[in-house]
Amino acid sequence: MNRFDRDFTGEAKLEYGDADFMILEPGAYVLCAVTGEKIPLNQLRYWSSELQEAFKDAQAATKRWLEIHSEPGMQT
């Protein structure tokens, strides 16, 4: 975290790309789409450009991917 990160509070609004993201509205964190937990921007490593959602970790990202891509009636 650098000295500029401390000036931001609240939830940031991001546009998620395939390899990076663009900050549309500055903030200190984004919310995990699966758990609802706050993810500090400097710790954000997992997101979906397809769904425009952030995830706290690989397990949350995988869970969401399976929810979206599993056929109805399939157990995950």
N, C-alpha and C positions, 0 to 999 in steps of 0.2 A: 504494500500500500504506500502510495506517495503522499506528499503533503496536500495535494489537491483533492484526493479522495475523501479527506475528512470534512470537506465543506458540503458534501452532498448528503441529504437525508431523504427518507421515503423511498418509495418504489420507483425504479427506473423503467422506462419504456424502451424496448429494444426491437430491432428488426434482425431476425436471425438468418444468416446466410449459411452456405454449405461449410465454410471453413472459418468464418468469423461472424461477428455481429456488429451492428451499427447502433449507437446510442441515439434514440430519437428524443427522449426526455431524460436528463440526468437524474440520478438517484443513487442510493447506497446499495440497493439489492434488487433482485427479482424474486418472484415466488415460484417454487417447484410446482409444476402442473399436477403431480401425483400426490405429494404429501402436504403441499401448502406451506412448507418451510421456507424461510427467507434464505436466499443464497447471495452472499456478498459478491459484487461484480468481479472482484479480483480472484474469486474462487469458482467462478462459473466455467465449467468444462464440458457440460453435456446439454445439448438442445436439439430441437428438431426444426429444420428450416421448412419442412413440409407442413408441420402443424403450428409453427411459430410459438413453441412452448419451450420452457427451460426445465431442467431436471437436476436434482441435487447430486445424483451419482449414477453410475452405470446400471445399477439394479432398478432404479426408478425409470430410467430411459427405456430399459428392456421391457419392464412391466407395461408401460404406455404403448410401446411398439406392438406388443402382443395383443393388447386390447383393441388396437386399431386394425391390425392385419390378420387376426384370427377369424376364421369362418364361423358363422353362428353355429352353436352346438358343439364346438371343439373345446376340449378342456385344456387349460394352459397350466 
